[in-house]
Structure formats: C-alpha cells, structure tokens
Amino acid sequence: MLDRYWSGGTGRISPEAPVPVVNVSTTEDRPGGAANVAINAATLGASVTLLGLCGEDENASILRQRLALFDIDCQFFAQKGYETITKLRVMSRNQQLLRMDFERSFADVDKADLEAAFEAALDNIDVVVLSDYDKGCLTSPQTLIQKAREKGKAVIVDPKGSDFEKYRQATLVTPNMEELTRITGETRSEQELVERTQALRDKLELDALLVTRSENGMTLFEADSTEFHLPAKAKEVYDVTGAGDTVVSTLAVAMGCELPVQAACVLANLAASVVVGKLGTSTVTNTELAMVVGEQSLHLDGGVMTEAQLAIAIESSHARGEKVVMTNGCFDILHSGHVSYLEEAAALGDRLIVAVNTDESVTKLKGPGRPVNNVNRRMSVLAGLKSVDWVVPFSEDTPQRLIAELLPDILVKGGDYSLDAIAGAKEVLADGGEVKVLNFEEGVSTTGIIERIVEHKVHKRS
C-alpha cells in the first residue's frame, strides 16, 4: 500500500464547517504496509523479495519506483479494475489531522499466480514474513506457512483479525495487545495473561509468540514456557505509524542472520524505540540501530536461553577469545547482595552465565512457600542486569550436570565454601578452568528479607 502525506500550516477555521483549514505546501509518498516492511529489511542490509497485489494505476507505479531505490525484487500482481490501496494523511505542525483510505478488498481475486511465485522464491530466501493487513491478499496463509516450513524456512506473521487458527505452525506470530485480547479475552492479571497466551501458542503449535505492548514493551512466549519481557526503550514518541512493520522486519533480518529469537527481539525492541521517534512511515538504519545498541550496552546474544542455545553462544564466545564465567543460585528476591556479587563475578571475565534453580528445585532446597517469585520472573529480572549476559534454568538439586556440559572458564560461588563442596568444581578444574569463591554482602539475604516482611505484617496486625 502507499502512504501519502499532505502537509501544511493551519491558521484558521473553515467558514463552511468547524474544521481547520490546511494550506497544503508539501506532498510526499512513502511505501506503506508490506512495502514498508520490505524497505525496513532492505535498509538493514537484507536482500528482499516482495510479493503482493496492487491495482493497475499510477500509485502502483510510484510504489515500484520507490522500492527499486532499495534494490527490492518487486513482484506485484496488478489486478484490473482495482486501485492500489492508498492511505492519505493530512498533517499540520507534525500532527495528523485526518486520514482517508482508498481501498477495495482483494479477497475475491484469484491468487494462483501469487502463490506460485511464493513457492518459486522459497529456495532463495532464509525467512518468510507474512504481513496480514486483512485486505484480501492473504486469504490462505496456512497454505503458505506449510509450504515454507516444508522447505525448512522460518515464518514470521504480523497478524490481523480474530482468527489466528490460519497462522497455525508459524515460527513466530507478533500480535499487539489489542489483537491478542480479541483472541484470549480480557485478563485480570499478568499471570492470567501469561497462562492464556502460552495456551494460545501451544494450541496453534507456534515456536514462539511475541506480544507488542506499546508503552509496556514486548513479551516473548516460547515453547519452553519461559516468558521473556523487554521494557519499552523509546525516550520520546512522535508517531507510531509503521512501528509494527519495523519490529517484524528487524526480527526477520536478525533471525535470517541466525540470531536466537530472544536476541532478535532485543534488536526489534530497540529498532521500534528509534522509529517511533520519527514522523510518519519511517525506517531504521544500521547506524541508528548500532548507536542505540551501544547506548544500551547490550550483548545481542544475551538473555534467557535454553541449554542448547547457551552451548552455541559459549562456543561463539570462545571463538572470539572471550572468557566465560558461570555462577548459580535461586535468586528468589533479588537484593543488593546479589547485585554486588554478580557484578564482582562478571568482572572476572567477558561473559557471565547465571544458572537458576527451577521452582521445584527451590522448594526442595528452601522448603514450602519458596520460591516467592516463579522461575520465569527470576530469570527475567536477572537477564535485565547489565552484569549478566546469559540466564539458564536447571531442574536438578545441583547444577553439576549443567556445569559439566557447559564447562565455563571460571566457576564462581558465593559464600564460605571449600572447593570440594562446590558442584561442578571438579569438572571445571579438570578442563583447565578456575574455581573462585566470592563473599556475599553481609547482613543481606532473601530469607532475612522474607522474615522482616512477615514480622512487619504480624506487628501491624497486633
């Protein structure tokens, strides 16, 4: 679709009706919809093929010309008697006063040629993006998803409407909160949202589901039942037009470069923070993204990981000559003692792994009533610390098996331990690594915090 902007000054109210009069001084056409997704991906360095339907009109020619500037392989199937979908926005003083849509659904159009072109393109691509705007182009997304998955291609879907069954077995679906609520219904708590979203992901057999939540950031739900939350990073929001397109295109480029899904989401979240600071349908450049990554001091392959993902990340880290440090614990209620300990551990190397006891494991160690925070929340908080690169759960009583498999360069434990009492120490030392014992900050512990909370409640009641 084409996004058209008419901009000018306003200084009076029309005598014909109580509306402002805009003295139009500039007009601008920008590719919108799936074309904006394609340009965003191309701007980040991807080689892009764009398939879609359009009318036999001047606006289709304008779209092709704009897309050619980005070396996008544009395969439009023009439909006689149809016009290219166009959205006209009237702007003044950087504010949108009015939007007019010129469109007719393509639902009744024969899409055999479009689907044949899609199948022919699969051998030469890494990632498929299905941008559904409910304009009648994607009437059978399930067919496209199955063809792509049979070829081993990742499929990212930007959904529309209240029927997500048509996106079954996609790799990643990216609804916003409004779209998700149409499917799951209103939720009364964050836990209920998590449960319903995971149930939806499981029902549709999706590898992952990413919910974009406006000022509340975005949350990723994966098949391992771990939710990964990313807070919003935007400093100023001028215009959210096309922000979803930027998220999807950044995800596609990152996943095409074989980044883990969580790392791709980190990048997409940052890209969105850049684009909402611009007016109108816009893109994010490599330079802009690199700058905001630098400002956030992020490791893009960081976050909550599975053991398999972590093994790959460690291998990549070692190939760069980096020293990997590992520690473990329950980290139930994160406090200053934890933070200072993790900062000290991180300073011993280049990357810090934190292995976290699952809920069942914590209960065995600490007793009934623990943990206070479930494992997903504990890992999410740890992953948000600047000192922590990778977080991984383990379900056993000790992390010995996990440590023996990962074999960090330095194993760290907090407290008063002898080397013989540290799980995994024997394996790390045998591999030529080091084992260090660091001191926790005195007078601060999760148990102590819980006891003070209970004591305070009892005191208030009495």
TAVEN-V189276 format. One record per pair of residues at least 6 apart in sequence whose C-alpha atoms are under 7 Angstrom apart, sorted by sequence separation. I is the first residue (numbers start at 1). J is the second residue. D is the distance in Angstrom with one decimal. If there is no record, write none. Layout:
BEGIN
I&J&D / I&J&D
END
This chain:
BEGIN
13&19&5.5 / 14&20&5.8 / 42&48&6.2 / 54&60&6.3 / 90&96&5.9 / 91&97&5.7 / 132&138&6.3 / 187&193&5.7 / 212&218&4.3 / 221&227&4.7 / 255&261&6.7 / 346&352&5.4 / 382&388&6.7 / 383&389&6.8 / 419&425&6.5 / 428&434&6.7 / 13&20&4.4 / 14&21&5.6 / 89&96&6.6 / 90&97&5.6 / 201&208&6.8 / 211&218&5.5 / 212&219&6.7 / 220&227&5.5 / 221&228&6.6 / 275&282&6.3 / 363&370&5.4 / 383&390&6.7 / 12&20&6.0 / 13&21&5.7 / 90&98&5.2 / 201&209&6.3 / 210&218&6.9 / 211&219&5.3 / 219&227&6.6 / 220&228&5.0 / 275&283&6.4 / 362&370&6.5 / 363&371&6.5 / 383&391&6.2 / 12&21&5.9 / 89&98&5.7 / 90&99&6.4 / 210&219&5.7 / 211&220&6.4 / 219&228&5.6 / 220&229&6.3 / 255&264&6.2 / 275&284&6.2 / 362&371&6.1 / 10&20&6.5 / 38&48&6.4 / 64&74&6.8 / 89&99&4.4 / 145&155&6.6 / 210&220&4.4 / 219&229&4.3 / 254&264&5.2 / 274&284&6.8 / 425&435&6.3 / 10&21&5.8 / 88&99&5.5 / 89&100&6.5 / 209&220&5.9 / 210&221&6.2 / 218&229&6.0 / 219&230&6.1 / 10&22&4.9 / 38&50&6.6 / 87&99&6.8 / 88&100&5.0 / 184&196&6.3 / 209&221&5.1 / 218&230&5.3 / 359&371&6.2 / 379&391&6.3 / 9&22&5.6 / 10&23&6.4 / 87&100&5.8 / 88&101&6.3 / 208&221&5.5 / 209&222&6.5 / 217&230&5.6 / 218&231&6.5 / 251&264&5.2 / 271&284&6.4 / 8&22&5.8 / 9&23&5.5 / 87&101&4.6 / 156&170&6.6 / 159&173&6.8 / 208&222&4.3 / 217&231&4.2 / 251&265&6.3 / 411&425&7.0 / 8&23&5.1 / 9&24&7.0 / 86&101&6.0 / 87&102&6.3 / 155&170&5.4 / 156&171&5.9 / 157&172&6.3 / 158&173&6.1 / 159&174&6.6 / 207&222&6.1 / 208&223&6.3 / 216&231&6.0 / 217&232&3.9 / 359&374&6.1 / 8&24&4.3 / 86&102&5.2 / 155&171&5.0 / 156&172&4.8 / 157&173&4.7 / 158&174&5.2 / 159&175&5.9 / 207&223&5.7 / 216&232&5.8 / 359&375&5.8 / 7&24&5.3 / 8&25&5.0 / 85&102&5.7 / 86&103&6.6 / 154&171&5.6 / 155&172&6.5 / 156&173&5.8 / 157&174&6.3 / 158&175&6.5 / 215&232&5.7 / 250&267&6.9 / 251&268&5.8 / 358&375&5.5 / 6&24&6.1 / 7&25&6.1 / 8&26&6.6 / 85&103&4.6 / 250&268&5.2 / 271&289&6.1 / 7&26&5.3 / 84&103&7.0 / 6&26&6.0 / 7&27&6.4 / 83&103&6.8 / 162&182&5.9 / 404&424&6.1 / 408&428&6.9 / 417&437&6.9 / 6&27&4.7 / 162&183&5.9 / 247&268&4.8 / 325&346&6.8 / 403&424&5.5 / 407&428&5.7 / 5&27&5.5 / 6&28&6.7 / 50&72&7.0 / 54&76&6.4 / 56&78&5.4 / 247&269&6.8 / 270&292&6.9 / 415&437&6.8 / 5&28&5.1 / 49&72&5.9 / 50&73&6.1 / 51&74&6.5 / 52&75&6.7 / 53&76&5.5 / 54&77&6.2 / 55&78&5.0 / 56&79&6.1 / 198&221&6.5 / 400&423&5.0 / 404&427&5.7 / 410&433&5.7 / 411&434&6.2 / 412&435&5.9 / 413&436&6.5 / 414&437&5.6 / 415&438&6.3 / 4&28&5.8 / 5&29&6.3 / 48&72&5.3 / 49&73&4.6 / 50&74&5.0 / 51&75&4.9 / 52&76&5.1 / 53&77&4.9 / 54&78&4.8 / 55&79&5.0 / 56&80&5.9 / 60&84&5.9 / 142&166&5.3 / 247&271&6.8 / 325&349&5.9 / 399&423&6.4 / 400&424&4.5 / 409&433&4.7 / 410&434&4.7 / 411&435&4.7 / 412&436&4.9 / 413&437&5.0 / 414&438&4.7 / 415&439&5.2 / 4&29&4.5 / 48&73&6.2 / 49&74&6.1 / 50&75&5.9 / 51&76&5.8 / 52&77&6.3 / 53&78&5.9 / 54&79&6.2 / 55&80&6.5 / 59&84&6.2 / 128&153&6.9 / 141&166&6.2 / 142&167&5.9 / 145&170&6.2 / 246&271&6.8 / 247&272&6.0 / 324&349&5.9 / 398&423&6.4 / 409&434&6.3 / 410&435&5.6 / 411&436&6.3 / 412&437&5.8 / 413&438&6.2 / 414&439&5.5 / 415&440&5.8 / 3&29&5.8 / 4&30&6.3 / 56&82&6.7 / 57&83&6.3 / 122&148&6.8 / 127&153&5.7 / 128&154&6.1 / 129&155&5.9 / 130&156&6.3 / 131&157&6.1 / 132&158&5.9 / 134&160&6.0 / 141&167&6.5 / 142&168&6.8 / 246&272&6.2 / 323&349&5.0 / 324&350&6.0 / 325&351&5.9 / 326&352&5.6 / 327&353&6.3 / 328&354&5.3 / 329&355&6.6 / 330&356&5.6 / 414&440&5.8 / 2&29&6.8 / 3&30&5.1 / 55&82&4.6 / 56&83&6.4 / 57&84&6.9 / 126&153&6.0 / 127&154&5.0 / 128&155&4.7 / 129&156&4.8 / 130&157&4.8 / 131&158&4.9 / 132&159&5.3 / 133&160&5.9 / 198&225&6.9 / 323&350&5.2 / 324&351&4.8 / 325&352&4.8 / 326&353&4.6 / 327&354&5.2 / 328&355&4.4 / 329&356&5.4 / 330&357&5.2 / 2&30&6.1 / 3&31&5.8 / 42&70&6.4 / 55&83&4.1 / 127&155&6.1 / 128&156&6.2 / 129&157&5.9 / 130&158&6.3 / 131&159&6.9 / 132&160&5.7 / 322&350&5.6 / 323&351&6.5 / 324&352&6.1 / 325&353&6.1 / 326&354&6.0 / 327&355&6.3 / 328&356&5.8 / 329&357&6.3 / 2&31&4.9 / 3&32&5.3 / 54&83&6.7 / 55&84&4.4 / 106&135&6.1 / 107&136&3.7 / 243&272&5.8 / 1&31&6.4 / 2&32&5.1 / 54&84&4.7 / 105&135&5.0 / 106&136&4.3 / 107&137&6.3 / 1&32&5.1 / 39&70&6.7 / 105&136&5.2 / 106&137&5.7 / 1&33&5.5 / 31&63&6.0 / 107&139&6.6 / 243&275&6.3 / 330&362&6.4 / 243&276&6.3 / 1&35&6.8 / 172&206&6.4 / 177&211&6.4 / 266&300&6.9 / 361&395&5.7 / 169&204&6.2 / 171&206&5.6 / 172&207&6.1 / 173&208&6.9 / 174&209&6.0 / 175&210&6.7 / 176&211&5.4 / 177&212&6.3 / 353&388&6.7 / 358&393&6.1 / 361&396&6.3 / 168&204&4.7 / 169&205&4.9 / 170&206&5.5 / 171&207&4.9 / 172&208&4.8 / 173&209&5.0 / 174&210&4.7 / 175&211&5.3 / 176&212&4.6 / 177&213&5.6 / 240&276&5.1 / 352&388&5.4 / 353&389&6.1 / 354&390&6.3 / 355&391&5.8 / 356&392&6.1 / 357&393&5.9 / 358&394&5.9 / 361&397&5.7 / 168&205&6.1 / 169&206&4.9 / 171&208&6.2 / 172&209&5.4 / 173&210&6.2 / 174&211&5.7 / 175&212&6.4 / 176&213&6.0 / 233&270&6.5 / 239&276&5.2 / 246&283&6.9 / 263&300&5.2 / 352&389&5.3 / 353&390&4.7 / 354&391&4.9 / 355&392&4.9 / 356&393&4.7 / 357&394&5.4 / 358&395&5.2 / 168&206&6.6 / 174&212&7.0 / 238&276&5.9 / 239&277&6.7 / 263&301&5.1 / 351&389&5.9 / 352&390&6.4 / 353&391&5.8 / 354&392&6.5 / 355&393&5.5 / 356&394&6.1 / 357&395&6.0 / 165&204&6.5 / 234&273&4.1 / 237&276&5.2 / 238&277&5.2 / 239&278&6.4 / 241&280&5.8 / 242&281&5.3 / 263&302&6.3 / 332&371&5.9 / 355&394&6.7 / 233&273&5.4 / 234&274&6.8 / 237&277&5.0 / 238&278&6.1 / 239&279&5.4 / 241&281&5.5 / 242&282&7.0 / 332&372&6.3 / 236&277&5.8 / 238&279&6.1 / 239&280&6.2 / 262&303&6.8 / 332&373&5.9 / 346&387&5.8 / 343&387&5.4 / 342&387&6.5 / 332&378&6.4 / 331&378&6.6 / 2&63&6.7 / 345&412&6.7 / 304&379&6.6 / 304&383&6.4 / 303&383&5.1 / 10&92&6.6 / 326&408&6.1 / 1&84&6.4 / 2&85&6.4 / 3&86&5.9 / 4&87&6.0 / 5&88&5.8 / 6&89&6.2 / 7&90&5.9 / 8&91&6.6 / 9&92&5.5 / 325&408&5.8 / 1&85&4.8 / 2&86&4.7 / 3&87&5.0 / 4&88&4.7 / 5&89&4.9 / 6&90&4.9 / 7&91&4.6 / 8&92&5.3 / 9&93&6.8 / 53&137&6.6 / 324&408&5.4 / 325&409&6.0 / 326&410&6.3 / 327&411&6.1 / 1&86&5.6 / 2&87&6.3 / 3&88&6.2 / 4&89&6.2 / 5&90&6.0 / 6&91&6.0 / 7&92&5.6 / 305&390&6.7 / 307&392&6.7 / 324&409&5.3 / 325&410&4.7 / 326&411&5.0 / 327&412&5.0 / 5&91&6.9 / 303&389&6.2 / 304&390&6.0 / 305&391&6.0 / 306&392&6.1 / 323&409&6.0 / 324&410&6.5 / 325&411&5.9 / 326&412&6.0 / 327&413&5.9 / 302&389&4.9 / 303&390&5.0 / 304&391&4.6 / 305&392&5.4 / 302&390&5.2 / 303&391&6.0 / 304&392&5.9 / 158&248&7.0 / 299&389&6.8 / 311&406&6.3 / 34&131&5.8 / 341&440&6.1 / 337&440&6.0 / 337&441&4.8 / 337&444&6.0 / 333&446&5.7 / 332&446&6.8 / 127&252&6.2 / 127&256&5.8 / 126&256&5.6 / 227&376&6.2 / 226&376&5.6 / 229&380&6.6 / 228&380&6.1 / 40&246&6.1 / 46&253&6.4 / 37&245&5.0 / 41&249&5.0 / 36&245&6.6 / 37&246&6.3 / 40&249&6.0 / 41&250&6.5 / 37&249&5.4 / 41&253&6.3 / 44&285&5.9 / 43&285&5.8 / 44&286&5.4 / 40&283&5.2 / 40&284&6.6 / 32&281&6.9 / 30&281&7.0
END
